[in-house]
Amino acid sequence: MFWTSSSLEVHKRLHTTEKLYECKYCGKAFTSYSSFQLHKRSHTGEKPYECEQCGRAFRHSSHVQAHKRIHTGEKPYECKQCGKTFTSGHCARRHLGTHSGAWPYKCEVCGKAYPYVYSLRNHQKTHTEEKLHGCTQCGKAFKYVASLRNHMTTHTGEKPYDCKECGKAFSCSSYMQSHMRTHNGQPYRCEECGRSFSYSKSLRRHMTIHSGC
């Protein structure tokens, strides 16, 4: 049952596959105007929902509501397994995977699951990206020649990238770039408290303190 005729019309489109609202940026189409508006913000960067406490802005109203609990200390979502509480249902569901081993983000191609949506997206690329460059030693294939070259050093033991500060050698340039941050400072900064980190994964781990996850 629907309270308004407009809600019924939107629902009917789920059965007819009629999608009236098309994104001019990427061509994706939507059955409802509200979903269309939310999607557009992913292209425009618009963040109309602002936290009165700290001024941080969000694309979705639900996100700002969850964020506000960081200031109030409210954690209404409780894990029935261990009693740990969280600021959002999303964080609570993700936490449940630590007990059951069933992560919430599952690959539809191979069934492998992950605790974070960005981890799933990175994994999905392994199914869609063509890999033309194969290693003659072990058969592993890569999309880029540069990736193959970096991989080959695991067989040869070669470390051609030297740190100019301390002389430490690395098998690939990305490892050396990460190492250089220990000399050059900490480029990954937390917007919540201002603390800085040398590595993006360290910042992500730190952010769970603020999110309640």
ChimeraX attribute file (.defattr): number of C-alpha atoms within 10 A of each C-alpha:
attribute: neighborCount
match mode: 1-to-1
recipient: residues
	/A:1	5
	/A:2	9
	/A:3	7
	/A:4	8
	/A:5	9
	/A:6	11
	/A:7	12
	/A:8	12
	/A:9	13
	/A:10	17
	/A:11	14
	/A:12	13
	/A:13	15
	/A:14	13
	/A:15	8
	/A:16	8
	/A:17	10
	/A:18	13
	/A:19	15
	/A:20	13
	/A:21	17
	/A:22	15
	/A:23	14
	/A:24	10
	/A:25	9
	/A:26	9
	/A:27	9
	/A:28	13
	/A:29	16
	/A:30	21
	/A:31	19
	/A:32	18
	/A:33	14
	/A:34	10
	/A:35	12
	/A:36	17
	/A:37	13
	/A:38	14
	/A:39	16
	/A:40	18
	/A:41	15
	/A:42	11
	/A:43	12
	/A:44	9
	/A:45	10
	/A:46	14
	/A:47	15
	/A:48	12
	/A:49	17
	/A:50	19
	/A:51	14
	/A:52	10
	/A:53	9
	/A:54	10
	/A:55	9
	/A:56	15
	/A:57	17
	/A:58	19
	/A:59	18
	/A:60	15
	/A:61	14
	/A:62	11
	/A:63	14
	/A:64	18
	/A:65	16
	/A:66	19
	/A:67	21
	/A:68	19
	/A:69	18
	/A:70	17
	/A:71	12
	/A:72	10
	/A:73	11
	/A:74	15
	/A:75	17
	/A:76	12
	/A:77	17
	/A:78	16
	/A:79	14
	/A:80	10
	/A:81	9
	/A:82	9
	/A:83	9
	/A:84	14
	/A:85	19
	/A:86	24
	/A:87	24
	/A:88	22
	/A:89	16
	/A:90	13
	/A:91	17
	/A:92	21
	/A:93	19
	/A:94	17
	/A:95	21
	/A:96	18
	/A:97	15
	/A:98	11
	/A:99	11
	/A:100	9
	/A:101	12
	/A:102	17
	/A:103	18
	/A:104	18
	/A:105	18
	/A:106	17
	/A:107	15
	/A:108	9
	/A:109	8
	/A:110	9
	/A:111	9
	/A:112	14
	/A:113	19
	/A:114	20
	/A:115	20
	/A:116	13
	/A:117	13
	/A:118	11
	/A:119	12
	/A:120	17
	/A:121	13
	/A:122	10
	/A:123	15
	/A:124	17
	/A:125	10
	/A:126	12
	/A:127	12
	/A:128	8
	/A:129	10
	/A:130	12
	/A:131	14
	/A:132	11
	/A:133	17
	/A:134	15
	/A:135	14
	/A:136	9
	/A:137	8
	/A:138	9
	/A:139	9
	/A:140	12
	/A:141	17
	/A:142	19
	/A:143	14
	/A:144	13
	/A:145	14
	/A:146	12
	/A:147	13
	/A:148	17
	/A:149	15
	/A:150	17
	/A:151	17
	/A:152	18
	/A:153	15
	/A:154	12
	/A:155	11
	/A:156	9
	/A:157	10
	/A:158	14
	/A:159	15
	/A:160	12
	/A:161	17
	/A:162	15
	/A:163	15
	/A:164	10
	/A:165	9
	/A:166	9
	/A:167	9
	/A:168	12
	/A:169	17
	/A:170	19
	/A:171	20
	/A:172	21
	/A:173	16
	/A:174	12
	/A:175	12
	/A:176	17
	/A:177	13
	/A:178	13
	/A:179	17
	/A:180	17
	/A:181	14
	/A:182	12
	/A:183	12
	/A:184	10
	/A:185	11
	/A:186	15
	/A:187	12
	/A:188	17
	/A:189	15
	/A:190	15
	/A:191	10
	/A:192	12
	/A:193	9
	/A:194	9
	/A:195	12
	/A:196	17
	/A:197	19
	/A:198	19
	/A:199	16
	/A:200	15
	/A:201	11
	/A:202	12
	/A:203	16
	/A:204	13
	/A:205	10
	/A:206	15
	/A:207	16
	/A:208	11
	/A:209	10
	/A:210	15
	/A:211	17
	/A:212	20
	/A:213	19
